[in-house]
């Protein structure tokens, strides 16, 4: 019985044929109109919930109708009696699969029996391609003889793959069948092993280019892990294995289980629907699901949550769930295919697998199998011991054992969780340094980890709305653990200190467990997830019956996992109160060492770029000072400070003798923080710029005498330039410097401000261009320096006339609708003399200028600032006072500065 969709196609084909043959002179407009009307119908169908695959197939079928009518009409016009050459036109690629999305290319091949072709046939092909372009299609095309096509397929495996799915469109059917027969005989048979190996290598390469994780913050729908290509991959491999090209046939050959096949088809359909929507939104062939697109797709797919972030979270959780299913199922299918020898393999009879039996299991050729069907019935705790065996013996789970474990997840109940055998095995797994990440990932992929540690389960596919996270919460956790594993074998110089700490760590199990649990509170959507995580960690500790000492260590690490990084970046490390408070939090040296390792893993597990040399230097300063304080109290803090005398001698050795008085003044008036951050070489260079400024000041009069001195240092390896600004300190100086950088469209990545007791200041900025490159153009140098000098001559200088309107636009990629919230926190507890204001917001060109202008407008003085930018996120801390050097305590004043700062973070003030 004909379906409504098939009837609609018949009617569309008949209508197009009638119109095109009546108005031959206006055929292009008729074809354009046909495409426009049918695409509109498809869009309505898609918007009303049409499945991804059925909409894509209908689009492909409509292109078939259009193409056949177009080509046949052209052939009739140039050769009324038919073309002198046998020609067949085939669709391949996504068009061949009948999976066209709105902006997909139309890939076609004109196939001929021989290379020589008549001019009439050439003209027909040319006219066809021109017409398709005029109608508005993007066309990928080739014209080949059968021998040429076969030769090309065997010389280029990408071409071979596209021809694998070629589909008859129009022309000589017998010629098409001949090509298909020769393709199998000459391009497939005998080449199965070569193709299988290449296909897996190519898949690995593509995955690595696209982040190598299902859970990327901005995943690639087509080429990412778990994307459309992974589904297509098993069909291509399946054809070379068994000459089948559907998941139903793969299931018949036992490469897929029937529940897997159904889940795979649903997931693939979902991704095709997402890709279709992305093409509609962008109007181009878009495969990267950007943050901006996530908000649009979530809204267009009618997720019911009222808040845009919750809608995005719901959509992306479903997206990650589907891509994770595709990844796990296709991986399992490929593993099963690997176990089936290629036809005619000469080694088949020579293989003598190494076999070992133990604890109800068998190891064979690097894989673990259950010895018999009763393995788990005899001892249910073999479920968790299977993971210990593959860890200790460096094995992999066989596909059969994977299926068996997955079917027995229901046995992992409360009794299983609380049993002595379970906790001893789990803690044994966690205690093996450098070998934990792979096992926990296996557990998670199987669904076992969520059953064993139910507190972890809500993190599965949970989208993180912190600006700088690349991954979902569960993936971030596993990546952190893998980063810690890798540390044991790291050879790089920068990891030497961490590796030493890890090697000496006496209880790695608690560190691994802390990393596993450090973010489990995020699913509660609380403002401070650390507290919720700590509560859940206590529950796990009780279930594992940890000793009181181990329990305290676990809770400290989980509850304080962000403290080391946060304190190092945002607090004054020269203040003894900072060190004392942090030492009180960590409690002892063992906790400090473990927290240092957790901080590294957490930072690098967010993204490799998130662990900069600058941040690492601050973390090590805090670690060493806290370590000494824990061992020697206040006396140790004093000993920890650099000996000013020794440092002064080193600086003197690097400068001419006539710098003597300047060196004395510099060391007398510079804060301890400065002397801790810079070595003798750097301090000597700073003294030179101080002298340059003084000499300029003495030589010039009036406004010119106020001009600061600049030193520009490009650092191409780091993607930024370091800029030293030396001059007299004065009110709102930092704001004016930020405005000067903004006038040249330079972005401030970080800033360190040092003011001497004699009111001279050296401010050190890290800046880059809008292309994220170092600043090297002398014109930019001159513009910044001139702009700053002009601004210092006027009490209330207006930068707005120098700043292009478009420079104030956000670089962050979320749309205004889906903007992640800025966070502003006022803290009057952490420091006895200053109010601390912490700001976290999407970075943009001019953000710091607007924030500083807000402080100035509110009459707030900045005594110390820590300005950083990571992953397009500004993380800034300001130590501030109000009139008479007092803390900001007035409630109305506090409300006003918060309002101004929030407005500055969201949009420019000017």
N, C-alpha and C positions, 0 to 999 in steps of 0.2 A: 504493500500500500504506500502510495506517495505521501511524503510528509509535507507539512505547510512550508517548510524551508525549501524543499525541492521544488514545490509548485511555484514559489516566489522566484526561484532561479530560472525556471522555465519561462515564466512570464517576462522576466527581465531580459532574457536572451531573445525572446520573440519580439519584444518591443524595440530592442536595439537594432535587431536585424531589419525590421520594417522601416525604421527611421533612417538608418544608414544607407539603405538601398534606394530610398525615395529621394534623398538629398545628398547625392554623391559629392557635389561641390562644397558642401558645408559639413563634411563628415567629421572633421576634427572637433568642431564645436559640439556636434552631436555626441561624440565620445566623451568630451569634457563634461557635458551635461549629464550623461549617463553616470560617469564616475562620481560627480558631485552629489547627485540624488542618492545613489546607492551607498556612498560613504556616509551620507547623512543618516540613512536608515540604520546602517551598522553602528553609528555612534549612539543613536537612540537605544538600540538593542543593548549595546555595551553599558550605557548609563543605567538601564533598567535591570542590570544584573546578569546579562548574558555571559556565559562561560568564556574563558580566555581562548580555549581551543576552538570552540564552535564558531565564535566570531572571526577568528583568524582564518578558519577553513572557508567560511562564507566569503570573506574578502578575497581569498585566493581563487575561489570558484568564479567570483565576479570578474576578476582580472582574466581568468581563462576565457570567459564569454567575450569580453572586450577584445582580447588579443586575437582570438580565432576569427571574429568578425572583421577585425582590422586587417589581419594578414590575408585572409581569403579575399577581401575586397581589393587589396593592393595587387594580389596575384591576378585577379580578374582584369584589373586595369592595365597591367603591363604585359600580360600573357593570357589573352582570352582562351586560348586552347590549352593552357597549362604551362608550367615552367619546363624548360628543356632538361633541367636537372632534377633528380630525385632529392627532395629536401624534407627533413623532419625537424621540427622545432621542439625542444625539450626544456622544461623548467628544472632548475636545480637550486641548491641552497635552501633557504627558508621557504621560497616559493615552491620548490620541489616538494617540500614536506607539507605544503598547504598550511603554513603557519605565518602568514603575512600579518604584520602589525602596521599601524597607519603610516609610518615613515620608512618602512622597509624598502630596500632595493628590490627591483624585479630582475632576477638573474635568469637569463635564457641562453641556450646554445642552438645555433643553426648547424645541423649535422648533415654532412654530404657523404656520398660513397667514395669520392676521390677529391684530391686537393684542387684540381682544375675546376673552375666554375664559369658558367657563361655570364656575359655582361647583363643579360636580362635578369638572371637570378641575383647577381650582385646588386642591381638596381632595386629589386623587390626587397632585399634585406635592408638596403640603405633607407628606403622609404619607410619601412616598418619601424626602424629605430628612430628616425626623425619624428615620425608621428607619435611614438610613445613619449618622446621627450616633450613634444609640443602639448600633449595631453596633460603632462605634469608628472610623469613617472621618472624616477631615477633608475636607470637601466644598466645592469652589468651584463655584458654580452660577449660571445665568442662565436667564431665560425670555424668549424673544423671538419676534416674528413674523419672517417672512422679510424683509420690508422694513426692520424695525428692525435685524435682524442686518446687512444690507447697509449700512445707513446708519452703524451703529456701526463696522463694519470700515473704511469709507472715512474716518471721522473720527479713528480711532485705529489707527496701524499696528501696535501691539503686539497689539491685538485681531485685526487682520487676519492677523497671523502665526499666532496660536493657531487661528483658524478655518481656516487653510490646511491644517492637519493633522487637522481634525475627522473623526471616524470613526463610522459608523453603529453604534448599539447596539440599539435596539428601536423599534418604532412603525411609522409609515407610511413605507415605503421610497420610494414615489413622491415624497412631500414632501421627503425628504432629497435625492433626485436633482435635484429642481427647485432646491433651495437651492444645490447644488454647481454646477449650470449657471449660475445667476444670479450666483453668487459669482465665477466665472471671467469671465463677460461684463462684470460691473459693477465688480468690485474688482481684477481682474488686468489684463485687456486694456486697453492704452493707458496703463497706470500703471507699466509696467516700470521706466522710468528713475527715476521718483520713489522707488519701493521700493528699487531697487538703491542709490541714493545714501543714503537713510535707513538702510538696513541696515548699510552700511559706517560711517556716522557713529555709529550706535548701538553697533556693535561696538567702535569706537575709544573711545567714552565708557566702556563697561563695562570694557574692558581697563585704562584709566587708573585707574578706581576700585579695581581689583584688583592694582595694582602694576606693570602694564605690562611684565611679564616672565614668561616661562615658568618661570624658575628662582627664584621666590620661596621663602623659607624655609618659609612656611606658605601654600602655594598654595590657590586656590579651584578645586575640581574642576569646578564647573559654569561659572563665569564668568571664570576666569583665562585668560590667553593659552594656547592649546593645550588648553583645557578642552572639556567636552561641547558647550558652546554654539557653539564654532567649527566643529565638525563639522556641527551642525544648521544653521548659518548658510549653508553652501554648498548645502545641500539646498533651503533656502527661496529663495535667490537663483536656484538652478538651475530651480526651478519657474517663477519669473517670466521666466527666460530661455528655457527650452525646454519647460516644462510637464512636467518630470520630477522625481521625488522620491526617487531612489535613486542611490547612488554608481555602480552598474553602468550606469545610463542616462547619468550624467555622463561615464563613461568612453567610452561609445558616441559621445558628442558631442565627444570629444577634450579635455574640460576636465580629465580625469584620465588618467594613464597606468595601465595595468593593475597594475604593481607598486606604484604609489602607492595605488591603490584597495585592494589587499589589506592594505598596511601600515596604511592609515587605518582599515579595519574592525577589525583586530586591536587597534589602539591604543584605539579607541572602546569596544570590548568590555572591555578592561582597565579603563578609567576607570569604566564602569558597575559593574564588579565592586567596584572600590575604594569607590565611592559607596554601594553596597549594604552593604558591611562597615561603613562609617562610620555608617550609619543603625542598623545592628544594635548597634554599640558604644555609641552615644550615646542611642539610643531617640528620636531626633528628626530632623527634616530638616536634617542638617548638611552643608554644602558646603565649609567651611574645613578643610583637612587640617592640623590643628595639630600641634605638636611632640609633644604627648601622644598624639594619635591615630596618629601615624606609628609609634610603638613598638608600639601595640596591633595595628594592621593588619599590620605586618611580622611579628609573632609569629603572628597568626591565619592569615596566608597561608603559614605554614610555611617561611619562608626559613631555610636550614640553618645560618647562622652562629651560633656559640655565644654570642658577646657581643651584647648588645642594640644597641650602637652600630653594630656591623658589620651586623646585620640591618636596622636602619633605613637604613644607607648603601646596602645592596643593593636594598632596596625602593624608596627614593627615587631611586636611579639609574635603575631601570627606569621609575619614574613619570615622571621628567624626560625620559627617552628617548622615551617614548610621547607625552607632551604636546608635545615638540619636533617629533616627526614630524607630529602633527596640525597644529601651527602652520605648519610649512614647507609641507606639502602643501596645506592649505586656502588659504594665501596664494598659492601658485602657481596654484591653480585659479581664484582670484578674479582674479589678473592676466590669465589667459587669457580669462576672461569679459569683462574690461574691453576687450579688444582686439576683441571681436565687437560691432559697433554694434547698438543697440536697433532692433527692427523698426519700419520706417516713419520712421527718423530723417531729418529734413529736411536735416540738415547733411551727410549721407553723401556726396553728390556734390560738395559745396563744399570739403571738406577737401583742402588741398594740403600734405602733410607736407614739412617741411624735411629734405632728405637730404644726407648728406655721406659720402664714401667715404675710407677711410684704413687702411693696414696690414692689409688683408684683412677689415676691418669696415665696417659701415654704421651711421650714427646716423640715427634717424628719430623725430621727435616725442619727443625726450628719452630714447630707449632705444637700446641698442647691440645690433646683430645681426651674426652672421657673414655675410660677403659671399656665401659659397657653402659647399658641403659639404666643400670641400678646404681651408678656412681653416687648420685645425689640422694637417692632413696635410702641408701645405706648410711650416709652421713651428710646431713644438710649443710654442715659448716664447710664442706668442701667448696661450696659456692664462693666464699670469701678466700679460702685457701688457694683456689685457682689463680687468683690475682697475685698472691704471694709467690706461687710457683713460677709464674711468668716473669716476675720481678727478679727473683733470686737466680733463676736458670737462664735469664735473657731469652725468653721464648715469646711467641705471639699466640693469641687465642686463635684456634682454627675456626673456620666458618661454622662447622657443626657445633662446636662447643659454645660459640657465641649465640647461636640459635637456642641451644639447650639452656643456657643461663638466662636468656631473655624470657623464655617460657616459664622459668621458675622464680621470677621476681616476686610473685605472690607469697613465696615462702619466707621472704625477708620481712617478717612481722615484728611486733614488739618483743616477743620472746627471743627472736634471733638477734635483735638490736642489743638487748640487755645481757646476752649470754657472755660468760667469761671467755669462751672460745673466740667469739667475734671480736671482743675488745682487744684481746691479746694479739690476734692476727692483724687487726687494723693498726694498732700501735706499732707492731713490728714492721708493717709496710711503711709507715710514716717515719720510722727511725733510720731508714737507709738513705744516707746523704747522696744526693745526685741522681736518685733513681725513682723519685716519687711521682713526678709530673706525668709520665707516660701511663702509669698505673691508674692514677686518679682520672685521667682523661678516658681511659678504657672503661672504668667504672661509670663515668658520667654518660658516655655514649651509649652504654647498655641500659641506662636507667637505674643501675644498681646503686650509684652514689646517692641519688635522691631518696632511695628506700633505706639505705644504711644511715644516712645523716639527713633526716627529713627537714632539718633547719635550712639546709642548702637548697632544697628543691625549689622554693619560690624564686631563686635567682635565675633559673633556667630561662634563657631568652629575654631576660629583663633588660629593657633599654635604660641606659644611664643618662640622666640629663645634666650631669656635670659637663662643662664645656669641653674639657680636655680628654675625655675618654674616647678611645677608638672602638671599644668592644662592649658587648653586653656584659652584665655583671658576672655571669657564670664563666664566660670566656676570659674576662679580665682576671678572674681568680686563678684559672688554670694556667694562663700565660705567666702570671706572677710566680707560680710554683715552678714552672719550666725555666723561668729566668734564674730562680734560685738554684735549681739543679745544674744549670749550665755554668754557674759561678765556680763550682768545684773544679772545673776543667779549664777555666778562662786563663789565657796566657797574657792578655793585654796588661800593660803596666797600670792603667787606671783602676783595674780590678784587684790588684795585688793585696791591698789592705783588706778589702772585703773577703777575698779568698782565705786570707790568714784567719780572720774572725770565724769564718764558716768551718774551717778545718779544726779549729780549737773548740768549737761549740759542743758542749757536753750533752745537750738534750735537743737534738734536731727535731725530734718528734713534735715537741710543743711549738716550735717555730712553724713547721709545716701545717700543723693543725690550726695555728693562729691565722696563717695566710688563708687557709681554706674557709675560715669563719669570719674574716675581718670585715666583710661586706654583707653578711647575711641579714643585717638589720635594714638594708636598703629597701627590701620589699614592703616594709611597713610604711614607707613614704613619710618618715619622720624627718624633722629638720636636721637633727644630729643623729645620723644612723649609727654612730659609734656606740651610743648608749644601748640601743636596741640590739646591736650585734653582741655586746658584752653580756646582756641578759640571756640571749640564746646560747652563747658560748658556755655560760654557767650550767645551762641545762645539759649540754653535750658533756661537759666535764663530770657532772654527776653520773650520767649514763656510763661513761668510761671508767668511773670510779678512780679518778686521778687523785694522787696524794695532794695534801693541802698546798705544798710548795709548788707542785706542777700546776695546780689549779690557779694559784695566784699569778704565776708567770703567764699562763694562757690569757687570763682576764686582762692583765696589764697590757699585753701586746695587742689584744683586740681593741680594748677601750682607748688605747693611746696610739693607734697605728699611724695617725696623721700628725702626732705632736712633734716628732723630730723634724720633719720637713717644714711644718708650719712655723715652728719656733725659729728654726734656722733662717728662714726666708723673711719672716715678718717681725721679728723682735730684735731688740738691741743686744747683741751678744757681748758687748762690753759691760753691760749692767750685771753686777753680781746677783741681783735679785732674779734675773732671767735664768741664770745657771742653777741657782738654789731651787727655784720652782720646778724646773725641768728635772733636776735630780730627785726631787721629792716624788714626781710622777713615776719615774722609772724604777726607783727603789734600790736597785743593786746593779752590779757590773754585768751579771749574766743577762738580765733583762735589757740593759743598754746595748750589749753586743747583738742580741737577737733583734732588738728594735732597729738597729742600724741596718741589718740584713733585710728585715721586712720592708724598711723604707726604700732601700734600693730596688727590691723586687717589685714593690708597689708602683714606684716611679717608672721603672722600665716596662712593667706590665701594662701601664697606661699607653705608652708609646716610647720607642727608643729615643725619639727627639725630646721627650719630656724630662730626660735626665741630663741636663747640661753640665758642662764643666763648672760654670759659675755656681749652680745650685750645689753641686757636689762639694765644692770648696767650703761653702757655708755649713753644710751638714757635718763635714769633718771637723771644722772649728768647734761646733757645738758638742760633737761627740767627745773630742779630746778634753775640752774644758769640764764637761760633766764627768768624764771618767776620772780625772784628777780630783775633782771635788768629792766624788764618792769615796775615794781612797784617802784624801787628806783634809777634807773640809775647806774652810776659808783660807788657810795657809797655802793649800795647794793652788787655789785660784790666784793668789799673789805670785806664786812661783811660776805659774803657767804663762803669765804675761811676758812678752818678749823683753829681754833686758835692754832697756833704752840705751844704756851705755854701749853694749856690744853692737847694736844696730847702728848707733850713731857713728861708731868707729868705722863700720863697713861702708856707710854712706860717705864719710870723709874721704875714704880711699878712692872713691869714684869721682870726686869733684876737685877742681883746683883749690888751692889753699885759701884764696880770698872768699870762699863760701863759708868760712868758719862761723861768723856771727849769724848768718842766715840759717845754718844747720841747727845752731843752738836754739834760735827762736822757733824754728819749725818743730823741733822735738818738744819744746816747752809748751807749745800751744795746740798741737794736734791731738785729737781724741785717741784713746787707746784703740778704738775700733779701726782707725786708719792704720796704725802701726801694725796691727795684726793682719790686715788684709794685703799689705804690700811689702815686697822685699827691698833690699838696698838699691838694686838697679832702678826699680820703678820710682822709689822715693827720690833718688838723685835726679831723675828726669822731671819729676814734679817740681823740685827746687829750681830747676832751670827755667820752667815756665813761670814760676813765681818771680824770679829775678827779671825775666823779660817784661812781665807786667809792671813791676816797680820802675824799671828803666823807662818804659813808655809813659808811665804816670808822671815821672819827673820831667820828661822832655816836653810834654804837651800841656795845654791849658784847657780849662772849661770842660765842655762835653767830651772832647776827645780823650781827656785824661781818665775818663770813667770807662772807656772801652775795654772790655775784658780781652784777654789773650786766648787764642784757640790753638789746639793741636789736633789734627785729624789723622787717624791711624786706620787705614782700611785693613780688614781681616777677611779676605775672600774665603778662606777655609771655613769660617764660621758664618758667612753670609751677612755680615754687618760691619760697620765701622765704629771704632771707639773714638769719642770726642772728649777732649779735656777742655774745660772752660775755667779760666782762672781770673778772679777779680774781686772787687770789694763786695762783701755781703750787704744786702739791702732788702727792704720789704718787697715781697712778691717777685723776687729775682727769678725763682724757679719757674714761675708762670710765664715770665717774659722770655726766658730761654726756650721753653716749650713752644711758645708762639712763634719764635724765630725759626725753629725747626719746621714747624707746620707751614710757614710761609714758603718754604722750599719743598713742600710735600714729602717730608722725611718723617718716618715713623719711629717713635722712641720705644725701644724694647726694654730697657732698664736704665735706672739712674741711681748713682750713689753720691750723696751730698756730704761734703766735709768742710766745716767752717772752723778756722783757727781762732784762738782766743784773741788775736789782734784784729779780728773782723775781716780777714782775708779768707776767701773760699776757693776750693777747687772741686768742681762738679764733674763727674765722669759719667758720660752717657754712652749707651750702645744704640746706634740708630741704623736704619736701612731705608732703601728706596721703596716705592710702592710695588716694585717688582721683586722685593725681598732680596735685594743685592746690596753689597757695600756701597757707600757713598764715595765716589772717586772724581766727580766732576768739579773742577775748580769754581765753576759758576755757582754751584750749590753752596760751596764754602763761602764765597763772597756774599751771596744773598743772605745766608744765615747771620754772618758776622755783621753785615751792614744793618740788617733788620734789628738785631739786638741792640746795637749802638744807638739807633734811632729811638728805640723804645725806652732806653734808659734816660733819654733827654726830656721825656715827657712823663708827668706824674701818672696820668691815666691814659696810656697809649692804647689806641684801637687797632687791633690786628685784622679786623674783618675785611678791610679793603684789600689786604694782601693775600687773602685766603680764598681760593676758588671754592665755589659752592659745592662742587662735586667731590672735593677732598674730604668733606665731612661725612661722606657716606660710609656705612659700615663695611668692613672687609669680611665680617663674619657672614656665613652663607645662609643662615636661616632667614626666611622671609619675616617681615614685620609681624605677620599674624602668628607665626610660630616661634617668635623670639624667646630664647631661653631667659629666665629672669636674672636680673642683676642682684647681687647680694651685698648689702652694706651693713656692717656691724660696728657699733660704738662700744668700747670697752674702757671702763673707768676703774677696773680692779687690778689688771695685770701690772700696772706701773704706778709707783707712788706719786710721781710728779707730772705725768703726761696722760692725756686721753688718747687711746689708740683707736684709730678708725681704719678698718679693713674693708677694701672694696674688691669685688670680683665681678667682672662684667666683660661682654664681648669686646675685643679690641677693635679699634678703628683709628684711622689717621686723625690726629687732633684730640683724642680722648684725654690724654694727660693735661693738655692745655685747658680743656673745658673743666676738668676736675679742679685744677689749681685755681682757675678763675672763680669757681664756686667757693673755694676756701677763702679767697681774697674778698669776695663780695660779702661773705658772712663775718668778716673780721677775725678769722681764725689764723693763728700763726703756726707754720709748720716748723717744728724743731728738728725732726729727723724723718726721713722717708725711705722706704724700700719699694722700688718700682720694678716689676718684672712682667714679662709677657711670655706665655707658653701656649702653644697650640691655638693661636689667635685669641687667647684669653688674657686680659689684663688682671694681674693679681697684685694689688698695691696696698701698702700699709703706711699710715702717716701717724707720727707722734705729734700731737698738737696741743697748743695752749690758747687761751684767750687773753684778754687785757690783764696786765700785771703778771703775766706768766702763770696764771692759774689754770686748773683743769676746766674742761667744758662740762659743767654740771647743771646749768640752768636749763630747765625742761623746755622752755620756749625756744631758746637758742639752739638746743639740740634738735628740735623738730625742724627748725629753719634750715640748719646745715644739712640734715638728712634729705629734706625736700630739694634743696639746691643740688646736692650730689646725685640724687636719683635722677633728676632732670638732666644733669650733665652726662650721666652714664647712658641714658636712653637716647638723648639727642643733644646737639650742640646748643649752647646758651645763646650765642650771638645771632 
